[in-house]
Amino acid sequence: MTLRILIKKVLLRDLPSLYGISDVQELNKLFTTIAFNTGNEITVESLAKSSGVSKNTIKKYIEYLEAAFLIKVVNRIDVTSRRFKRATFFKVYLTNPSIRAALFGPISADHEAMGSLTETAIFSQLFHAQNIDYLHYARWKTGEVDIVCLNIAEQKPLWCLEVKWSDLPYSDSRKLKGLIEYTKKNNLKNAIVTTKTISEERIIDDVIVKFQPSAGYIYGLGNISKSIY
C-alpha cells in the first residue's frame, strides 16, 4: 500500500468512522492545507481562511489528526521560555515529511519548501526520541528559535536548535541573532545549528555554536529512536 493510499484510507474512512465525521472532504481539505504548510507558524484563524473550514471544526479535526499520528502540534514560548496563557500561534508538523511529497510530489534540494521540510524531518525524529510535551519553538518581537526542549517542572530550556538548510549562517552570524539572544537570555552555554554541508564549531558572542549538517543530525536522531525501541 502506497503512502498516498494509506493517507486517503485514514482520512476518508478510518477517522470519519471513528469520530462520526460527515464531511470527509472538509477534513481532507484541512489536512491538505496543513501538509502543504508543515513547519510554518499558523493560527486557527489563518487555517480557517485558507481551508474554508470553521474555527470550531478545525480545533476538533486537529485533535483527530493528532490522534491518528498524522500531525503534531508544537506550542510557542517567548524569549524567557515562558508559555503563553492563550496559545494563539502554534506550529503543526507532519509526523513524516514524506507525506507532503506523497500529496504534492517531490521537490528539488533548492526548493523554497526545503527549510520547513528539513525542520519537519528533524521534528519527526524528535517525536520518537523525546517527550513531545518538552518540545516547543520560541518567537518574540525581535527573534525566534526553531526548536527548544524545556524542563517542564522548572520552565527552563535544556537545549535549543536552529534549523537551516543553508551554510550561510556559519559565515554570517547575523543570521543567528535570535538564537544567540535566546541562548544568553536563558543562560545556556551552547546551541546547535543545522546546515547544508558544514560541520564545525564556533564561538559567537561567548556562545559555543555547533554546526552540523541537517542530514547527519537527522540520521543521528534516527539511531537514538531505534535504541529506545
C-alpha positions in Angstrom: 0.0 0.0 0.0 1.5 3.4 -1.0 1.7 6.3 1.4 -0.9 8.3 -0.6 -3.4 5.4 -0.5 -2.8 5.0 3.3 -3.4 8.6 4.0 -6.7 8.5 2.0 -7.8 5.5 3.9 -7.2 7.2 7.2 -8.8 10.5 6.1 -11.8 9.2 4.1 -12.6 6.0 6.1 -11.0 5.5 9.4 -11.3 8.9 11.0 -14.9 9.5 9.8 -15.9 6.1 11.1 -14.2 6.6 14.5 -15.4 10.2 15.2 -18.6 10.4 13.2 -17.3 12.9 10.7 -19.9 13.5 8.0 -18.0 15.9 5.7 -14.9 13.9 4.7 -13.9 16.4 2.0 -13.7 19.2 4.6 -11.4 17.0 6.7 -9.3 16.2 3.7 -9.1 19.9 2.7 -7.9 20.9 6.1 -5.2 18.2 6.2 -4.0 19.1 2.7 -3.6 22.7 3.9 -1.7 21.7 7.0 0.5 19.3 5.0 1.4 22.0 2.5 2.4 24.4 5.3 4.2 21.9 7.6 6.6 23.5 9.9 5.1 27.0 9.4 3.6 29.1 12.2 -0.1 29.3 11.9 -3.3 30.3 13.8 -6.7 28.7 13.8 -8.0 31.9 12.1 -5.4 31.6 9.2 -6.3 27.9 8.8 -10.0 28.8 8.6 -9.3 31.4 6.0 -7.1 29.2 3.8 -9.0 25.9 4.1 -12.6 27.3 4.3 -13.3 25.2 7.5 -14.9 26.8 10.6 -12.7 27.5 13.6 -14.5 25.2 16.0 -14.4 22.4 13.4 -10.7 23.0 12.9 -9.9 22.5 16.6 -11.7 19.2 16.6 -10.1 18.0 13.4 -6.6 18.8 14.6 -7.2 16.7 17.7 -8.4 13.8 15.4 -5.4 14.2 13.1 -3.1 14.1 16.1 -4.8 11.0 17.4 -4.2 9.4 14.0 -0.5 10.2 14.3 -0.6 12.2 11.1 0.4 15.6 12.7 1.9 17.0 15.8 1.1 20.4 17.3 4.1 22.4 18.8 3.4 25.4 21.0 5.2 28.7 21.2 7.2 30.2 24.1 8.8 33.6 24.5 12.4 34.6 24.8 12.3 33.9 28.6 11.0 30.3 27.9 7.5 31.2 29.3 4.5 29.6 27.7 1.6 31.9 26.6 -1.6 31.7 28.6 -3.6 32.0 25.4 -1.9 29.9 22.7 -2.9 31.9 19.6 0.1 30.9 17.5 1.4 27.4 17.0 3.2 25.1 14.5 1.8 21.9 13.1 4.2 19.3 11.7 3.6 16.2 9.7 4.8 13.2 11.5 6.6 12.2 8.3 7.9 14.7 5.8 7.3 12.2 3.0 3.6 12.8 3.4 4.0 16.2 1.7 5.8 14.5 -1.3 3.0 11.9 -1.4 0.4 14.6 -1.7 2.1 17.2 -3.8 5.0 15.5 -5.5 8.8 15.6 -4.8 10.8 18.8 -4.7 14.4 19.7 -5.5 17.1 20.5 -3.0 16.9 24.2 -3.7 13.1 24.4 -3.4 11.8 27.1 -1.1 9.9 24.4 1.0 13.2 22.6 1.8 13.7 24.6 5.0 10.4 23.7 6.5 10.6 20.1 5.3 14.1 19.8 7.0 12.6 21.1 10.2 9.7 18.7 9.8 12.2 15.8 9.3 14.0 16.7 12.5 10.8 17.0 14.5 9.6 13.7 13.1 12.6 12.0 14.7 12.4 14.0 17.9 8.8 12.9 18.4 10.2 9.4 18.9 13.3 10.3 20.8 11.9 13.0 23.1 8.7 13.5 25.1 6.6 15.8 22.8 5.4 17.9 25.8 9.0 19.1 26.2 9.4 20.4 22.6 8.5 24.0 21.8 9.6 26.8 19.5 10.4 30.3 20.6 9.3 33.5 19.0 9.3 37.1 20.2 9.3 40.5 18.7 12.9 40.6 17.7 13.8 36.9 17.1 12.9 33.2 17.1 14.4 29.8 17.7 13.1 26.7 15.8 13.3 24.1 18.5 13.6 24.3 22.3 13.5 21.4 24.7 12.1 22.6 28.1 12.4 21.2 31.5 8.7 21.5 32.2 9.0 21.4 36.0 11.5 24.3 36.1 10.3 26.0 32.9 13.9 26.2 31.7 15.4 25.1 28.4 17.6 22.0 28.3 18.9 22.8 24.8 17.9 24.7 21.7 18.4 24.2 18.0 18.2 26.4 14.9 17.4 24.5 11.7 18.9 25.9 8.5 19.1 24.3 5.0 22.0 26.6 4.2 25.7 27.1 5.0 25.4 30.9 5.1 24.8 31.2 8.9 28.3 29.8 9.5 30.0 32.7 7.8 27.3 35.3 8.6 26.4 35.2 12.4 23.8 37.9 11.8 21.6 35.0 10.6 21.8 33.6 14.2 20.9 36.8 16.1 17.7 35.3 17.6 19.4 32.1 18.6 22.3 33.9 20.3 19.9 36.2 22.1 17.7 33.3 23.4 20.8 31.3 24.4 22.2 34.1 26.5 18.9 35.2 28.0 18.4 31.6 29.3 22.0 31.1 30.5 22.7 28.3 28.0 26.4 28.0 27.1 25.9 26.3 23.7 23.5 25.9 20.8 23.2 23.7 17.7 22.6 24.9 14.2 22.0 22.5 11.3 23.5 23.4 8.0 23.5 22.0 4.5 27.1 20.7 4.5 29.2 22.3 7.2 30.3 20.5 10.4 32.3 22.9 12.6 32.2 24.7 15.9 32.5 28.4 16.5 32.2 30.8 19.5 29.8 33.6 18.7 29.3 36.3 21.3 30.6 33.9 24.1 28.2 31.2 22.9 29.5 27.8 21.6 27.7 27.2 18.4 27.9 23.6 17.0 27.2 23.5 13.2 26.1 20.1 11.9 24.7 19.0 8.5 21.0 18.5 8.7 21.1 15.1 7.1 23.7 13.9 9.7 21.7 15.3 12.5 18.6 13.6 11.4 20.4 10.3 10.9 21.8 10.5 14.5 18.3 11.2 15.9 17.0 8.2 14.0 19.6 5.9 15.6 18.6 7.3 19.0 15.0 6.4 18.3 15.9 2.9 17.3 17.8 2.4 20.5 14.8 3.4 22.5 12.6 0.8 20.9 
